[in-house]
Amino acid sequence: MMNTEFNVKFLVKEMNFSRSNVFIKFKELTGLSSGEFIRNIRLKRALQLLETSDLSVSVRDNLYDWF
């Protein structure tokens, strides 16, 4: 999920559902809104990259840009 363009609007378009239907499905399945779910996935991936890679400081700083 390194695509900075990936957001709820993109997800709704790709799934061909209404925004409210996507929200309801995510809430039913995960207990989170679709936006919260995407944010959590990004945070988990960023943490994983920071813990397991030898990224330079400048690359780590750029990770924050994708939130």
Predicted model as a PDB file, atoms N, CA, C, CB and O in Angstrom, pLDDT in the B-factor column:
MODEL        1                                                                  
ATOM      1  N   MET A   1       0.835  -1.169   0.000  1.00 50.00           N  
ATOM      2  CA  MET A   1       0.000   0.000   0.000  1.00 50.00           C  
ATOM      3  C   MET A   1       0.887   1.241   0.000  1.00 50.00           C  
ATOM      4  CB  MET A   1      -0.954  -0.007   1.208  1.00 50.00           C  
ATOM      5  O   MET A   1       0.703   2.135   0.826  1.00 50.00           O  
ATOM      6  N   MET A   2       1.822   1.299  -0.899  1.00 57.00           N  
ATOM      7  CA  MET A   2       2.680   2.468  -1.014  1.00 57.00           C  
ATOM      8  C   MET A   2       2.083   3.498  -1.963  1.00 57.00           C  
ATOM      9  CB  MET A   2       4.068   2.061  -1.489  1.00 57.00           C  
ATOM     10  O   MET A   2       2.679   4.554  -2.174  1.00 57.00           O  
ATOM     11  N   ASN A   3       0.943   3.218  -2.526  1.00 65.00           N  
ATOM     12  CA  ASN A   3       0.291   4.144  -3.438  1.00 65.00           C  
ATOM     13  C   ASN A   3      -0.330   5.289  -2.635  1.00 65.00           C  
ATOM     14  CB  ASN A   3      -0.784   3.417  -4.289  1.00 65.00           C  
ATOM     15  O   ASN A   3      -1.318   5.098  -1.926  1.00 65.00           O  
ATOM     16  N   THR A   4       0.259   6.474  -2.757  1.00 68.00           N  
ATOM     17  CA  THR A   4      -0.254   7.614  -1.996  1.00 68.00           C  
ATOM     18  C   THR A   4      -1.603   8.082  -2.509  1.00 68.00           C  
ATOM     19  CB  THR A   4       0.732   8.760  -2.042  1.00 68.00           C  
ATOM     20  O   THR A   4      -2.300   8.834  -1.828  1.00 68.00           O  
ATOM     21  N   GLU A   5      -1.973   7.649  -3.694  1.00 73.00           N  
ATOM     22  CA  GLU A   5      -3.267   8.026  -4.273  1.00 73.00           C  
ATOM     23  C   GLU A   5      -4.397   7.120  -3.770  1.00 73.00           C  
ATOM     24  CB  GLU A   5      -3.196   7.971  -5.805  1.00 73.00           C  
ATOM     25  O   GLU A   5      -5.571   7.397  -4.018  1.00 73.00           O  
ATOM     26  N   PHE A   6      -4.046   6.047  -3.071  1.00 82.00           N  
ATOM     27  CA  PHE A   6      -5.062   5.118  -2.586  1.00 82.00           C  
ATOM     28  C   PHE A   6      -5.762   5.737  -1.391  1.00 82.00           C  
ATOM     29  CB  PHE A   6      -4.439   3.746  -2.212  1.00 82.00           C  
ATOM     30  O   PHE A   6      -5.141   5.992  -0.359  1.00 82.00           O  
ATOM     31  N   ASN A   7      -7.044   5.976  -1.532  1.00 86.00           N  
ATOM     32  CA  ASN A   7      -7.850   6.542  -0.467  1.00 86.00           C  
ATOM     33  C   ASN A   7      -9.271   5.997  -0.604  1.00 86.00           C  
ATOM     34  CB  ASN A   7      -7.833   8.104  -0.512  1.00 86.00           C  
ATOM     35  O   ASN A   7      -9.532   5.145  -1.454  1.00 86.00           O  
ATOM     36  N   VAL A   8     -10.164   6.474   0.208  1.00 88.00           N  
ATOM     37  CA  VAL A   8     -11.544   5.974   0.180  1.00 88.00           C  
ATOM     38  C   VAL A   8     -12.195   6.250  -1.173  1.00 88.00           C  
ATOM     39  CB  VAL A   8     -12.374   6.617   1.308  1.00 88.00           C  
ATOM     40  O   VAL A   8     -12.905   5.402  -1.714  1.00 88.00           O  
ATOM     41  N   LYS A   9     -11.950   7.425  -1.707  1.00 89.00           N  
ATOM     42  CA  LYS A   9     -12.531   7.764  -3.008  1.00 89.00           C  
ATOM     43  C   LYS A   9     -12.072   6.782  -4.088  1.00 89.00           C  
ATOM     44  CB  LYS A   9     -12.150   9.202  -3.406  1.00 89.00           C  
ATOM     45  O   LYS A   9     -12.883   6.327  -4.895  1.00 89.00           O  
ATOM     46  N   PHE A  10     -10.793   6.456  -4.109  1.00 89.00           N  
ATOM     47  CA  PHE A  10     -10.253   5.496  -5.065  1.00 89.00           C  
ATOM     48  C   PHE A  10     -10.864   4.114  -4.841  1.00 89.00           C  
ATOM     49  CB  PHE A  10      -8.720   5.428  -4.951  1.00 89.00           C  
ATOM     50  O   PHE A  10     -11.236   3.434  -5.797  1.00 89.00           O  
ATOM     51  N   LEU A  11     -10.966   3.702  -3.583  1.00 86.00           N  
ATOM     52  CA  LEU A  11     -11.532   2.401  -3.230  1.00 86.00           C  
ATOM     53  C   LEU A  11     -12.977   2.277  -3.689  1.00 86.00           C  
ATOM     54  CB  LEU A  11     -11.446   2.177  -1.726  1.00 86.00           C  
ATOM     55  O   LEU A  11     -13.371   1.254  -4.249  1.00 86.00           O  
ATOM     56  N   VAL A  12     -13.761   3.317  -3.452  1.00 89.00           N  
ATOM     57  CA  VAL A  12     -15.175   3.323  -3.853  1.00 89.00           C  
ATOM     58  C   VAL A  12     -15.294   3.162  -5.369  1.00 89.00           C  
ATOM     59  CB  VAL A  12     -15.871   4.634  -3.394  1.00 89.00           C  
ATOM     60  O   VAL A  12     -16.125   2.399  -5.862  1.00 89.00           O  
ATOM     61  N   LYS A  13     -14.462   3.882  -6.084  1.00 90.00           N  
ATOM     62  CA  LYS A  13     -14.491   3.809  -7.545  1.00 90.00           C  
ATOM     63  C   LYS A  13     -14.100   2.412  -8.032  1.00 90.00           C  
ATOM     64  CB  LYS A  13     -13.551   4.863  -8.151  1.00 90.00           C  
ATOM     65  O   LYS A  13     -14.749   1.863  -8.922  1.00 90.00           O  
ATOM     66  N   GLU A  14     -13.052   1.840  -7.458  1.00 88.00           N  
ATOM     67  CA  GLU A  14     -12.585   0.513  -7.871  1.00 88.00           C  
ATOM     68  C   GLU A  14     -13.589  -0.588  -7.525  1.00 88.00           C  
ATOM     69  CB  GLU A  14     -11.244   0.206  -7.216  1.00 88.00           C  
ATOM     70  O   GLU A  14     -13.740  -1.546  -8.283  1.00 88.00           O  
ATOM     71  N   MET A  15     -14.266  -0.459  -6.404  1.00 87.00           N  
ATOM     72  CA  MET A  15     -15.228  -1.473  -5.974  1.00 87.00           C  
ATOM     73  C   MET A  15     -16.581  -1.295  -6.645  1.00 87.00           C  
ATOM     74  CB  MET A  15     -15.396  -1.430  -4.468  1.00 87.00           C  
ATOM     75  O   MET A  15     -17.415  -2.200  -6.645  1.00 87.00           O  
ATOM     76  N   ASN A  16     -16.785  -0.113  -7.217  1.00 91.00           N  
ATOM     77  CA  ASN A  16     -18.051   0.210  -7.868  1.00 91.00           C  
ATOM     78  C   ASN A  16     -19.224   0.116  -6.882  1.00 91.00           C  
ATOM     79  CB  ASN A  16     -18.287  -0.729  -9.062  1.00 91.00           C  
ATOM     80  O   ASN A  16     -20.302  -0.375  -7.215  1.00 91.00           O  
ATOM     81  N   PHE A  17     -18.979   0.599  -5.666  1.00 89.00           N  
ATOM     82  CA  PHE A  17     -19.997   0.687  -4.619  1.00 89.00           C  
ATOM     83  C   PHE A  17     -20.173   2.154  -4.269  1.00 89.00           C  
ATOM     84  CB  PHE A  17     -19.602  -0.156  -3.353  1.00 89.00           C  
ATOM     85  O   PHE A  17     -19.332   2.986  -4.607  1.00 89.00           O  
ATOM     86  N   SER A  18     -21.254   2.464  -3.599  1.00 91.00           N  
ATOM     87  CA  SER A  18     -21.411   3.815  -3.083  1.00 91.00           C  
ATOM     88  C   SER A  18     -20.517   3.969  -1.854  1.00 91.00           C  
ATOM     89  CB  SER A  18     -22.905   4.119  -2.736  1.00 91.00           C  
ATOM     90  O   SER A  18     -20.138   2.988  -1.213  1.00 91.00           O  
ATOM     91  N   ARG A  19     -20.192   5.213  -1.545  1.00 91.00           N  
ATOM     92  CA  ARG A  19     -19.345   5.480  -0.391  1.00 91.00           C  
ATOM     93  C   ARG A  19     -19.988   4.956   0.897  1.00 91.00           C  
ATOM     94  CB  ARG A  19     -19.068   6.985  -0.274  1.00 91.00           C  
ATOM     95  O   ARG A  19     -19.305   4.419   1.769  1.00 91.00           O  
ATOM     96  N   SER A  20     -21.296   5.118   1.002  1.00 92.00           N  
ATOM     97  CA  SER A  20     -21.974   4.662   2.222  1.00 92.00           C  
ATOM     98  C   SER A  20     -21.965   3.136   2.333  1.00 92.00           C  
ATOM     99  CB  SER A  20     -23.420   5.177   2.250  1.00 92.00           C  
ATOM    100  O   SER A  20     -21.836   2.601   3.435  1.00 92.00           O  
ATOM    101  N   ASN A  21     -22.099   2.426   1.204  1.00 91.00           N  
ATOM    102  CA  ASN A  21     -22.041   0.964   1.241  1.00 91.00           C  
ATOM    103  C   ASN A  21     -20.655   0.465   1.629  1.00 91.00           C  
ATOM    104  CB  ASN A  21     -22.436   0.388  -0.111  1.00 91.00           C  
ATOM    105  O   ASN A  21     -20.527  -0.508   2.372  1.00 91.00           O  
ATOM    106  N   VAL A  22     -19.626   1.127   1.130  1.00 90.00           N  
ATOM    107  CA  VAL A  22     -18.252   0.756   1.501  1.00 90.00           C  
ATOM    108  C   VAL A  22     -18.054   0.991   2.995  1.00 90.00           C  
ATOM    109  CB  VAL A  22     -17.205   1.573   0.673  1.00 90.00           C  
ATOM    110  O   VAL A  22     -17.481   0.149   3.687  1.00 90.00           O  
ATOM    111  N   PHE A  23     -18.525   2.129   3.492  1.00 91.00           N  
ATOM    112  CA  PHE A  23     -18.403   2.428   4.913  1.00 91.00           C  
ATOM    113  C   PHE A  23     -19.087   1.349   5.754  1.00 91.00           C  
ATOM    114  CB  PHE A  23     -19.003   3.807   5.224  1.00 91.00           C  
ATOM    115  O   PHE A  23     -18.505   0.837   6.711  1.00 91.00           O  
ATOM    116  N   ILE A  24     -20.321   1.009   5.392  1.00 92.00           N  
ATOM    117  CA  ILE A  24     -21.094   0.015   6.141  1.00 92.00           C  
ATOM    118  C   ILE A  24     -20.394  -1.346   6.129  1.00 92.00           C  
ATOM    119  CB  ILE A  24     -22.512  -0.114   5.556  1.00 92.00           C  
ATOM    120  O   ILE A  24     -20.295  -1.998   7.168  1.00 92.00           O  
ATOM    121  N   LYS A  25     -19.908  -1.778   4.957  1.00 90.00           N  
ATOM    122  CA  LYS A  25     -19.229  -3.077   4.860  1.00 90.00           C  
ATOM    123  C   LYS A  25     -17.971  -3.112   5.717  1.00 90.00           C  
ATOM    124  CB  LYS A  25     -18.873  -3.384   3.402  1.00 90.00           C  
ATOM    125  O   LYS A  25     -17.739  -4.079   6.443  1.00 90.00           O  
ATOM    126  N   PHE A  26     -17.151  -2.053   5.635  1.00 90.00           N  
ATOM    127  CA  PHE A  26     -15.937  -2.011   6.447  1.00 90.00           C  
ATOM    128  C   PHE A  26     -16.267  -2.028   7.924  1.00 90.00           C  
ATOM    129  CB  PHE A  26     -15.114  -0.778   6.115  1.00 90.00           C  
ATOM    130  O   PHE A  26     -15.609  -2.714   8.707  1.00 90.00           O  
ATOM    131  N   LYS A  27     -17.289  -1.271   8.306  1.00 94.00           N  
ATOM    132  CA  LYS A  27     -17.684  -1.212   9.711  1.00 94.00           C  
ATOM    133  C   LYS A  27     -18.151  -2.584  10.193  1.00 94.00           C  
ATOM    134  CB  LYS A  27     -18.795  -0.165   9.916  1.00 94.00           C  
ATOM    135  O   LYS A  27     -17.816  -2.999  11.302  1.00 94.00           O  
ATOM    136  N   GLU A  28     -18.926  -3.292   9.358  1.00 95.00           N  
ATOM    137  CA  GLU A  28     -19.407  -4.635   9.711  1.00 95.00           C  
ATOM    138  C   GLU A  28     -18.258  -5.624   9.841  1.00 95.00           C  
ATOM    139  CB  GLU A  28     -20.405  -5.135   8.666  1.00 95.00           C  
ATOM    140  O   GLU A  28     -18.218  -6.417  10.782  1.00 95.00           O  
ATOM    141  N   LEU A  29     -17.320  -5.577   8.891  1.00 94.00           N  
ATOM    142  CA  LEU A  29     -16.261  -6.582   8.832  1.00 94.00           C  
ATOM    143  C   LEU A  29     -15.082  -6.301   9.758  1.00 94.00           C  
ATOM    144  CB  LEU A  29     -15.765  -6.692   7.434  1.00 94.00           C  
ATOM    145  O   LEU A  29     -14.457  -7.231  10.267  1.00 94.00           O  
ATOM    146  N   THR A  30     -14.776  -5.025   9.978  1.00 94.00           N  
ATOM    147  CA  THR A  30     -13.566  -4.704  10.732  1.00 94.00           C  
ATOM    148  C   THR A  30     -13.816  -3.892  11.990  1.00 94.00           C  
ATOM    149  CB  THR A  30     -12.621  -3.963   9.861  1.00 94.00           C  
ATOM    150  O   THR A  30     -12.952  -3.813  12.864  1.00 94.00           O  
ATOM    151  N   GLY A  31     -14.998  -3.285  12.088  1.00 95.00           N  
ATOM    152  CA  GLY A  31     -15.265  -2.401  13.211  1.00 95.00           C  
ATOM    153  C   GLY A  31     -14.678  -1.008  13.004  1.00 95.00           C  
ATOM    154  O   GLY A  31     -14.778  -0.151  13.882  1.00 95.00           O  
ATOM    155  N   LEU A  32     -14.068  -0.785  11.846  1.00 94.00           N  
ATOM    156  CA  LEU A  32     -13.451   0.497  11.516  1.00 94.00           C  
ATOM    157  C   LEU A  32     -14.120   1.095  10.289  1.00 94.00           C  
ATOM    158  CB  LEU A  32     -11.938   0.332  11.278  1.00 94.00           C  
ATOM    159  O   LEU A  32     -14.701   0.377   9.475  1.00 94.00           O  
ATOM    160  N   SER A  33     -14.035   2.403  10.162  1.00 92.00           N  
ATOM    161  CA  SER A  33     -14.487   3.010   8.914  1.00 92.00           C  
ATOM    162  C   SER A  33     -13.462   2.673   7.834  1.00 92.00           C  
ATOM    163  CB  SER A  33     -14.671   4.566   9.062  1.00 92.00           C  
ATOM    164  O   SER A  33     -12.354   2.238   8.148  1.00 92.00           O  
ATOM    165  N   SER A  34     -13.813   2.866   6.586  1.00 90.00           N  
ATOM    166  CA  SER A  34     -12.892   2.557   5.497  1.00 90.00           C  
ATOM    167  C   SER A  34     -11.639   3.428   5.586  1.00 90.00           C  
ATOM    168  CB  SER A  34     -13.583   2.754   4.137  1.00 90.00           C  
ATOM    169  O   SER A  34     -10.536   2.951   5.316  1.00 90.00           O  
ATOM    170  N   GLY A  35     -11.796   4.689   5.959  1.00 90.00           N  
ATOM    171  CA  GLY A  35     -10.642   5.577   6.114  1.00 90.00           C  
ATOM    172  C   GLY A  35      -9.723   5.137   7.245  1.00 90.00           C  
ATOM    173  O   GLY A  35      -8.500   5.157   7.105  1.00 90.00           O  
ATOM    174  N   GLU A  36     -10.318   4.740   8.366  1.00 93.00           N  
ATOM    175  CA  GLU A  36      -9.524   4.248   9.501  1.00 93.00           C  
ATOM    176  C   GLU A  36      -8.784   2.974   9.126  1.00 93.00           C  
ATOM    177  CB  GLU A  36     -10.424   3.994  10.725  1.00 93.00           C  
ATOM    178  O   GLU A  36      -7.629   2.789   9.511  1.00 93.00           O  
ATOM    179  N   PHE A  37      -9.441   2.092   8.376  1.00 91.00           N  
ATOM    180  CA  PHE A  37      -8.825   0.839   7.959  1.00 91.00           C  
ATOM    181  C   PHE A  37      -7.598   1.111   7.081  1.00 91.00           C  
ATOM    182  CB  PHE A  37      -9.845  -0.037   7.203  1.00 91.00           C  
ATOM    183  O   PHE A  37      -6.537   0.526   7.296  1.00 91.00           O  
ATOM    184  N   ILE A  38      -7.745   1.996   6.097  1.00 89.00           N  
ATOM    185  CA  ILE A  38      -6.626   2.330   5.205  1.00 89.00           C  
ATOM    186  C   ILE A  38      -5.482   2.947   6.008  1.00 89.00           C  
ATOM    187  CB  ILE A  38      -7.087   3.305   4.084  1.00 89.00           C  
ATOM    188  O   ILE A  38      -4.321   2.595   5.801  1.00 89.00           O  
ATOM    189  N   ARG A  39      -5.799   3.856   6.914  1.00 89.00           N  
ATOM    190  CA  ARG A  39      -4.782   4.490   7.744  1.00 89.00           C  
ATOM    191  C   ARG A  39      -4.054   3.464   8.606  1.00 89.00           C  
ATOM    192  CB  ARG A  39      -5.413   5.564   8.626  1.00 89.00           C  
ATOM    193  O   ARG A  39      -2.833   3.534   8.741  1.00 89.00           O  
ATOM    194  N   ASN A  40      -4.783   2.512   9.191  1.00 91.00           N  
ATOM    195  CA  ASN A  40      -4.155   1.472  10.015  1.00 91.00           C  
ATOM    196  C   ASN A  40      -3.219   0.587   9.197  1.00 91.00           C  
ATOM    197  CB  ASN A  40      -5.226   0.611  10.683  1.00 91.00           C  
ATOM    198  O   ASN A  40      -2.135   0.233   9.661  1.00 91.00           O  
ATOM    199  N   ILE A  41      -3.628   0.230   7.988  1.00 88.00           N  
ATOM    200  CA  ILE A  41      -2.776  -0.585   7.124  1.00 88.00           C  
ATOM    201  C   ILE A  41      -1.495   0.174   6.797  1.00 88.00           C  
ATOM    202  CB  ILE A  41      -3.523  -0.975   5.824  1.00 88.00           C  
ATOM    203  O   ILE A  41      -0.407  -0.400   6.837  1.00 88.00           O  
ATOM    204  N   ARG A  42      -1.615   1.448   6.477  1.00 84.00           N  
ATOM    205  CA  ARG A  42      -0.431   2.265   6.166  1.00 84.00           C  
ATOM    206  C   ARG A  42       0.499   2.371   7.367  1.00 84.00           C  
ATOM    207  CB  ARG A  42      -0.852   3.669   5.708  1.00 84.00           C  
ATOM    208  O   ARG A  42       1.718   2.262   7.229  1.00 84.00           O  
ATOM    209  N   LEU A  43      -0.075   2.582   8.537  1.00 85.00           N  
ATOM    210  CA  LEU A  43       0.744   2.686   9.738  1.00 85.00           C  
ATOM    211  C   LEU A  43       1.461   1.381  10.047  1.00 85.00           C  
ATOM    212  CB  LEU A  43      -0.111   3.097  10.919  1.00 85.00           C  
ATOM    213  O   LEU A  43       2.640   1.386  10.399  1.00 85.00           O  
ATOM    214  N   LYS A  44       0.759   0.268   9.917  1.00 88.00           N  
ATOM    215  CA  LYS A  44       1.377  -1.037  10.168  1.00 88.00           C  
ATOM    216  C   LYS A  44       2.504  -1.310   9.184  1.00 88.00           C  
ATOM    217  CB  LYS A  44       0.330  -2.150  10.084  1.00 88.00           C  
ATOM    218  O   LYS A  44       3.549  -1.841   9.562  1.00 88.00           O  
ATOM    219  N   ARG A  45       2.293  -0.948   7.917  1.00 82.00           N  
ATOM    220  CA  ARG A  45       3.326  -1.155   6.897  1.00 82.00           C  
ATOM    221  C   ARG A  45       4.540  -0.262   7.160  1.00 82.00           C  
ATOM    222  CB  ARG A  45       2.757  -0.877   5.492  1.00 82.00           C  
ATOM    223  O   ARG A  45       5.680  -0.700   7.007  1.00 82.00           O  
ATOM    224  N   ALA A  46       4.295   0.981   7.553  1.00 78.00           N  
ATOM    225  CA  ALA A  46       5.391   1.897   7.859  1.00 78.00           C  
ATOM    226  C   ALA A  46       6.204   1.383   9.047  1.00 78.00           C  
ATOM    227  CB  ALA A  46       4.848   3.310   8.153  1.00 78.00           C  
ATOM    228  O   ALA A  46       7.434   1.414   9.022  1.00 78.00           O  
ATOM    229  N   LEU A  47       5.523   0.918  10.071  1.00 82.00           N  
ATOM    230  CA  LEU A  47       6.203   0.362  11.238  1.00 82.00           C  
ATOM    231  C   LEU A  47       7.030  -0.849  10.845  1.00 82.00           C  
ATOM    232  CB  LEU A  47       5.192  -0.016  12.325  1.00 82.00           C  
ATOM    233  O   LEU A  47       8.174  -0.993  11.275  1.00 82.00           O  
ATOM    234  N   GLN A  48       6.451  -1.719  10.029  1.00 82.00           N  
ATOM    235  CA  GLN A  48       7.174  -2.902   9.560  1.00 82.00           C  
ATOM    236  C   GLN A  48       8.438  -2.494   8.790  1.00 82.00           C  
ATOM    237  CB  GLN A  48       6.259  -3.774   8.666  1.00 82.00           C  
ATOM    238  O   GLN A  48       9.506  -3.066   9.009  1.00 82.00           O  
ATOM    239  N   LEU A  49       8.322  -1.529   7.910  1.00 77.00           N  
ATOM    240  CA  LEU A  49       9.484  -1.072   7.145  1.00 77.00           C  
ATOM    241  C   LEU A  49      10.554  -0.468   8.048  1.00 77.00           C  
ATOM    242  CB  LEU A  49       9.056  -0.051   6.097  1.00 77.00           C  
ATOM    243  O   LEU A  49      11.747  -0.701   7.849  1.00 77.00           O  
ATOM    244  N   LEU A  50      10.126   0.303   9.032  1.00 76.00           N  
ATOM    245  CA  LEU A  50      11.083   0.931   9.937  1.00 76.00           C  
ATOM    246  C   LEU A  50      11.794  -0.092  10.815  1.00 76.00           C  
ATOM    247  CB  LEU A  50      10.381   1.955  10.806  1.00 76.00           C  
ATOM    248  O   LEU A  50      12.973   0.068  11.131  1.00 76.00           O  
ATOM    249  N   GLU A  51      11.085  -1.131  11.205  1.00 81.00           N  
ATOM    250  CA  GLU A  51      11.669  -2.140  12.096  1.00 81.00           C  
ATOM    251  C   GLU A  51      12.554  -3.148  11.369  1.00 81.00           C  
ATOM    252  CB  GLU A  51      10.572  -2.875  12.816  1.00 81.00           C  
ATOM    253  O   GLU A  51      13.511  -3.661  11.948  1.00 81.00           O  
ATOM    254  N   THR A  52      12.245  -3.431  10.117  1.00 80.00           N  
ATOM    255  CA  THR A  52      12.918  -4.553   9.451  1.00 80.00           C  
ATOM    256  C   THR A  52      13.829  -4.163   8.301  1.00 80.00           C  
ATOM    257  CB  THR A  52      11.903  -5.498   8.947  1.00 80.00           C  
ATOM    258  O   THR A  52      14.389  -5.040   7.643  1.00 80.00           O  
ATOM    259  N   SER A  53      13.993  -2.885   8.041  1.00 73.00           N  
ATOM    260  CA  SER A  53      14.829  -2.513   6.907  1.00 73.00           C  
ATOM    261  C   SER A  53      15.930  -1.563   7.333  1.00 73.00           C  
ATOM    262  CB  SER A  53      13.987  -1.880   5.808  1.00 73.00           C  
ATOM    263  O   SER A  53      15.899  -0.980   8.417  1.00 73.00           O  
ATOM    264  N   ASP A  54      16.881  -1.427   6.469  1.00 75.00           N  
ATOM    265  CA  ASP A  54      17.998  -0.521   6.706  1.00 75.00           C  
ATOM    266  C   ASP A  54      17.800   0.763   5.911  1.00 75.00           C  
ATOM    267  CB  ASP A  54      19.336  -1.191   6.331  1.00 75.00           C  
ATOM    268  O   ASP A  54      18.718   1.240   5.243  1.00 75.00           O  
ATOM    269  N   LEU A  55      16.613   1.308   5.989  1.00 68.00           N  
ATOM    270  CA  LEU A  55      16.308   2.533   5.262  1.00 68.00           C  
ATOM    271  C   LEU A  55      17.100   3.704   5.834  1.00 68.00           C  
ATOM    272  CB  LEU A  55      14.801   2.830   5.314  1.00 68.00           C  
ATOM    273  O   LEU A  55      17.343   3.781   7.039  1.00 68.00           O  
ATOM    274  N   SER A  56      17.492   4.602   4.957  1.00 70.00           N  
ATOM    275  CA  SER A  56      18.186   5.795   5.418  1.00 70.00           C  
ATOM    276  C   SER A  56      17.191   6.724   6.103  1.00 70.00           C  
ATOM    277  CB  SER A  56      18.892   6.514   4.243  1.00 70.00           C  
ATOM    278  O   SER A  56      15.978   6.554   5.981  1.00 70.00           O  
ATOM    279  N   VAL A  57      17.715   7.695   6.815  1.00 66.00           N  
ATOM    280  CA  VAL A  57      16.871   8.649   7.521  1.00 66.00           C  
ATOM    281  C   VAL A  57      16.005   9.419   6.537  1.00 66.00           C  
ATOM    282  CB  VAL A  57      17.724   9.617   8.352  1.00 66.00           C  
ATOM    283  O   VAL A  57      14.831   9.663   6.816  1.00 66.00           O  
ATOM    284  N   SER A  58      16.559   9.807   5.387  1.00 70.00           N  
ATOM    285  CA  SER A  58      15.773  10.578   4.422  1.00 70.00           C  
ATOM    286  C   SER A  58      14.620   9.757   3.859  1.00 70.00           C  
ATOM    287  CB  SER A  58      16.663  11.068   3.285  1.00 70.00           C  
ATOM    288  O   SER A  58      13.539  10.295   3.620  1.00 70.00           O  
ATOM    289  N   VAL A  59      14.834   8.477   3.646  1.00 70.00           N  
ATOM    290  CA  VAL A  59      13.762   7.613   3.150  1.00 70.00           C  
ATOM    291  C   VAL A  59      12.700   7.447   4.229  1.00 70.00           C  
ATOM    292  CB  VAL A  59      14.317   6.231   2.716  1.00 70.00           C  
ATOM    293  O   VAL A  59      11.506   7.447   3.929  1.00 70.00           O  
ATOM    294  N   ARG A  60      13.118   7.309   5.463  1.00 65.00           N  
ATOM    295  CA  ARG A  60      12.155   7.205   6.567  1.00 65.00           C  
ATOM    296  C   ARG A  60      11.312   8.469   6.679  1.00 65.00           C  
ATOM    297  CB  ARG A  60      12.884   6.942   7.893  1.00 65.00           C  
ATOM    298  O   ARG A  60      10.106   8.403   6.916  1.00 65.00           O  
ATOM    299  N   ASP A  61      11.955   9.617   6.507  1.00 66.00           N  
ATOM    300  CA  ASP A  61      11.216  10.881   6.545  1.00 66.00           C  
ATOM    301  C   ASP A  61      10.160  10.924   5.449  1.00 66.00           C  
ATOM    302  CB  ASP A  61      12.175  12.071   6.400  1.00 66.00           C  
ATOM    303  O   ASP A  61       9.065  11.445   5.663  1.00 66.00           O  
ATOM    304  N   ASN A  62      10.474  10.388   4.292  1.00 69.00           N  
ATOM    305  CA  ASN A  62       9.524  10.378   3.179  1.00 69.00           C  
ATOM    306  C   ASN A  62       8.337   9.476   3.453  1.00 69.00           C  
ATOM    307  CB  ASN A  62      10.212   9.939   1.907  1.00 69.00           C  
ATOM    308  O   ASN A  62       7.271   9.679   2.873  1.00 69.00           O  
ATOM    309  N   LEU A  63       8.489   8.494   4.312  1.00 64.00           N  
ATOM    310  CA  LEU A  63       7.365   7.627   4.677  1.00 64.00           C  
ATOM    311  C   LEU A  63       6.241   8.444   5.307  1.00 64.00           C  
ATOM    312  CB  LEU A  63       7.826   6.520   5.646  1.00 64.00           C  
ATOM    313  O   LEU A  63       5.065   8.139   5.112  1.00 64.00           O  
ATOM    314  N   TYR A  64       6.595   9.466   6.050  1.00 60.00           N  
ATOM    315  CA  TYR A  64       5.589  10.287   6.712  1.00 60.00           C  
ATOM    316  C   TYR A  64       4.738  11.043   5.700  1.00 60.00           C  
ATOM    317  CB  TYR A  64       6.253  11.267   7.670  1.00 60.00           C  
ATOM    318  O   TYR A  64       3.595  11.397   5.988  1.00 60.00           O  
ATOM    319  N   ASP A  65       5.291  11.288   4.520  1.00 62.00           N  
ATOM    320  CA  ASP A  65       4.541  12.009   3.485  1.00 62.00           C  
ATOM    321  C   ASP A  65       3.356  11.218   2.994  1.00 62.00           C  
ATOM    322  CB  ASP A  65       5.438  12.345   2.319  1.00 62.00           C  
ATOM    323  O   ASP A  65       2.422  11.803   2.445  1.00 62.00           O  
ATOM    324  N   TRP A  66       3.354   9.908   3.171  1.00 58.00           N  
ATOM    325  CA  TRP A  66       2.256   9.151   2.641  1.00 58.00           C  
ATOM    326  C   TRP A  66       1.107   8.934   3.592  1.00 58.00           C  
ATOM    327  CB  TRP A  66       2.740   7.875   2.195  1.00 58.00           C  
ATOM    328  O   TRP A  66       0.210   8.131   3.335  1.00 58.00           O  
ATOM    329  N   PHE A  67       1.140   9.637   4.659  1.00 55.00           N  
ATOM    330  CA  PHE A  67       0.013   9.570   5.596  1.00 55.00           C  
ATOM    331  C   PHE A  67      -0.871  10.711   5.353  1.00 55.00           C  
ATOM    332  CB  PHE A  67       0.465   9.556   7.043  1.00 55.00           C  
ATOM    333  O   PHE A  67      -1.889  10.859   6.030  1.00 55.00           O  
TER     334      PHE A  67                                                      
ENDMDL                                                                          
END                                                                             
